[in-house]
Amino acid sequence: MTGDTALPDSLPPGTTVWEHCLGTGVAPNPLYYGGFNATLREVLRKPPGRILELGCSAGKLGEFIREKYPDTHHTGIEMNPQAAALARTRLSHVIEARLEDIDFAAEGIAPGSIDTFIAGDVLEHLYDPWRALVRVRPLLAADAQVAVSLPNVRNLMLLGELHNEGTWRYTPAGLLDITHIRFFALRDVFRLLDETGYRVIDVKSNLDQRFMDLYAANRGKPSVTVQVGRVKLENLSESDLLEYCTVQFVALATPKPAAANDPSAA
């Protein structure tokens, strides 16, 4: 998760980030399980009927969606036992397993039966997010809505820290969460979805709170110059400025028609 959850002020004395987050294996992180990304609901263009959510965490997003769409049947996939237990109190059904290990037929999920798929703040944690998106595509209706959120590595703060301080500083959560495996800028979001069989309909930007004033002051200008320490970016378009001031992208997509030789359509 990025943008809507504060990091702890400090780690336990004498503990490094990797020891705190990875030293005992995959541990539940309350910074994730206690929050959700509200934009994932707001990006939807039609009421969901049957939702499949990859990485549903503790089910807070599903609870938020149900406030607006109370008749939704929401199935979550969550491999962390503690989070899955919490999610069961909020969602219609929770599958406690890795995506690649799930027998969807045994779980009662038929091909073409899902009208809404959500992957919020999870794909960047996967070794192979491409295969994950291909794996779920046969389950989706032809006109399904697909909501995906990904952190933005082309962020002004990351650029400044890398060039000014010479560091790529991993943290317990946020843009450089130490459990992130894959990194995406805006063009990469489009490429990820296109290469796995989806057509992007819309992309919304969750602004980085640190740069909201900067963006507001320069929005609408034909050309903008921004300086962060020794890093100076000149002649930025408004779209460039928006990307540099974005902490997270939320994309809405729909499945592209499957080609006859597409193995995922079998």
N, C-alpha and C positions, 0 to 999 in steps of 0.2 A: 504494500500500500504506500502511496505517496501523497503528500500534500495536506491531508486532513488530520494527521495524527502527530503529536509532538514527540520528539525523541527524549529519552531520559536525560537528565542533566549530567549524570555521570554513571560509569560502570562501577561495579564493586571494586574496592581498592586492590591494585595489583593485577587486575583482570584485563586482558586484551579483548578487542571486539570479537576476534575469531574464537577465543576461549569461551566468551560469554554466550555467543550465538551458536557455535558449532561444536564446542568441546564435548558435549554430552549427546551428540547426534541431533536429529530433527526434533526440537522441542517446541511446544506451543508458545507463540509470541503474542502476549496480550495487546501489543500495539496493532496487531492485525485483527485478532478475533473480537476485539471490542469496538471495531469501527466498520464502516462501509463507504463505498463510493456512490454518492447520491446521483451523480451524472449518468450512471448506468441505467437508472430508471428513467431519467428525463430524456435520454436520447431515443427511447423507444417511440415508434410512431403509431403503434396500434396496441390495443389491449392484449396482453399475453394470455394464452389459454393453458398451454403446457410448456413449462420452462425446464430446461436442463442447464444447471450451473456448474461449471468446472471450478473447483476450489471454492466451495461455498463457505468455508471457514465456519463461524459459529451461527450462520444463518441470519445475520443482521440485515443484509441486503434483501433477502427474501421477505423478512418481516416488513421492511420499508415498502417493498413492491406491493405486498398484500394490503397495505393501508389504502392504496389507490385502486388496486385491482383485487378485490377480496375473493373472487371466484377462481383465481389462478391455482393450478396444480403445479407445485414447484419441487423438482427433484434436484438434490444437491450431490455433488461428488466431493468427498473430503477424506484424505487418507490419515489425518491426525485424529487419534481416538478421542482426545479431550474436546477438540473443536467439533467433531462429528456428534458427540453426545449432546452438546449445546444446540447444534443445528437441528437435531431431531425434535426439540421443543418448539421449533419455529417453522419448519418446512414440512411439506407433505410426505416426503420420503428422502432418506439420505443413504447413499451408497458409500460405505467406508472402504475404499480401495484405490489403488492407482488406476488411472484411466486405461492403461494398456492391459490390465488384468480383468476388466469388467466384461461379463457376458450380458450384453444389453437385452437379449431375448429373455434370459432368465429373470432379469429385473423388470420385465413387462414393458420394455421400451421398443416399439416396433419401428422399422424403417419408415421415414416420412412422417412420424407422429409428433415431432417436436416443432412447435411454431416459434419458439424463442430460445436461443442459446446465448449464455453469458459466460465470458471468461474475463473476470475482473481482477486485475492485479495478481495474476497467476502465471501467465505465459512466460514472463521473464524469469521465472524460477525453474523452468523446465529445460532439460538438456535439448529436447527436440520439440519445440512448440509447433513446428510445421506439421509433424506427423500427428500431433494432438488434434489440430484443426481438421486434418484429412480424416482422422478416425471418426469424428462425430458427424461429418457431413452427410453420410447416408441416413442418419437418424432424422434429418431436418426436412420439413416440408419445403416444397419448391419456392414458396414465398416467405420462408422463415426470416425473422429478423435476428441478426447476430450482433451482440454488443460486446466489444472488446476494449479493455483499457490497458495502456502500456506507459511506463515512465519514459520521459523524454531525456535522452542522453545529450541532446544538443541544447543544454540549459546554460544560461549565462553564468550561474554560480559555479557549475562544474568546470566550464571553460576558464573562468577566472582562477579557480583554485589550481587547476592543472598547470596553467601558464605562469601564474604569479608565485605559487608556492611549490610547484613541482611535485604535486602529490595527487594520487587517486585514492582518496581516503574512504575506506569502507566503514559503514555504520550499521547499527542494529536494525534500522529501518530507513526508508526514504529512497532517494534516487540511487544511492550506492549501497543499498542493503547488501550485506555480505553474502546473502543467499541468492542474489541475482546471478544468473548464468548468462543470459542473453541481454543485449542492449540495443535500443531502437531510437532512431530519430524519425521525423514525420514521414520521410520517403520510405523508410524501412517498414513502417506500419502498413502503408499501401502495398509494398512488395510482399510482405508476409501474407496478407490476405489474398492478394491476387494469385500468388504462386500455389496457394492451397485450395483454390477453387471458389473464391468469394469476390463479390463486386462491392466496393465501398460506396455507400450512399451519402454518408455525412461523417464529418469529424469535428468534434468539439474539443476545445482546449481548456483544461483546468489550469488557471494562471497560478504561478508561483507567488505566494503571498509577499515574498521579498521584493518582487518586481511589479506589483500592481500599480503603484504610483508612477513608476517609470513608463509603463505601457500606457497608462491613462494620459500622461503628459505629452506623449508623442504619437498617440493614435491619430490616424488620418493624415499625417505628414507624408509627403512623397518620398522623402529621404531623411534618414535619421543616423546620427553618429552616437555611439555608446562607448564609454570607457570604463573598464573595471581594472583598477590597478594599472599594470603596464599593458594590458590588452585593450586595444582600440579597434572597434568595428565601425567602418565607415560606409556610407551610402546604403544603409539597410532599407529595404522596402518594408511596408507595414506587415506583410506576411512573414518576412524574416524576423522582424522585431517580435511578433507574436510567438513564433517558435522559440526564440531565445528566452522569452519570459514565461514559457509554459513548463509546468512540472509534469504534466500527464496528458496524454491524448486519449480520448474516448471515441472509438470508431463504431459506426453502425454500418453493417454490411448485409448482404443477402447471398445465398448460394448461387453460383453460376450454373447454368445447365451442364450436367455431366456429359463429357465426351464419351463416345461409344467404347473407346479403349481405356477409359479411366478405371483403374483397379479399385478405387473406393466405391464405385457404383455397383460393383458385383455383390 
